[in-house]
Amino acid sequence: ALIGAIVVVGFLAEGLRIAHTGWPENSAWAFVGYIFALLFSWASGAYPFVWYLHAILAGAFIAYIPFSRLSHIIIGPVVLAMKAADPEDHHQDRSQ
């Protein structure tokens, strides 16, 4: 749900940015944001607030990672680094 909220609010922030900055050239290439800009151009003044909401949601997601099933993103590289630094892991009997 948190990732979905980040995505939806991000597209909304992009659309409001497009409408707020006066429809910059090539803004149609951001097709989802452009659609949001067409739908919500009347609320372009809310762009800074929506951007902060998007940033807060992204920060909350990053803070949540260690407590979720995604903790392997952090733990995996740490375990690999610890195994690489372990001298007993590198010592193998090559006489066989």
N, C-alpha and C positions, 0 to 999 in steps of 0.2 A: 504494500500500500504506500509505503514511504517513497519507494522508487517511482511508482506511478504518479504520485503527487509532485515529485520533483520534475518529472517529464512534462506533465500538463501545465504546471505553473511556469516552467521554462518556456514552453511554446507561447503561453499567454504573455509572458514578459517580452519575448521577441516580437510578438505582434504589436504590443503596446509601444515598444521602442520604435518600430517602423512607423506607426501612426504618429508618434510624438515628434519624431525627427523630420516629418514632412515627406514621407515616402521617398527615401533615397533611391538613387539609380541602382538597378539590379536587385532591389529588395524582393522582387517576385521570385528570385531563386531560392529564397527561404520560404518554400511553398506553404508549409504548415503555419509558420509565423505570419505569412502574408494573408492567409485565410483568417487567422485570428485578428489581424489588423483590420480587415474589412468588416468583421463582425463587431469588434469592440473599439472602433476608432473614436466613438463618442466618449470613451473613458481613458483616453491617452494620457491624461494628467495623473492617472494612478500608476504610471510606469515605475517611478522610484519605489513606491510601496510594494509593488508586485516583485520587483527585482530583489528587494530586501527579504521578502517572504521566500523567494527561491533560494537565496543565499542561506537563510536560516534552516530551511529544509535540507539543503545539501550538507550543512554543518552537522545537523542532527543525525543524518545518515552516517557520516564519517565517525561521529561519536558512538553510534550504535553498533558499528561493525565488530568491535571486540566482544560484545555480549551476544552476538548472533551466530548463526551457523556459518556466516562468512568470515569468522575469525581465522579460518585456515589461510586467508589471504595474508595475514600477518604472521601466523605461527609457522606456516610452511617454510618460508625463507629462513626464519630463525633456526628451525630444526636442521635444515640443510647446512647452514653456516656452522652450527655447533658440531655436526658430524664431520664436516670438512676440517675443523680445527682439532678434532680428537686424534692424538697420535696413535692410539691403539686401533683405530679404524683403518689407518693406512698400513699398519704392519700386518703382513700376511706371510704365511709360510709358503715359499715358492719351491721347496724341495720336492713337492709331490708331483 
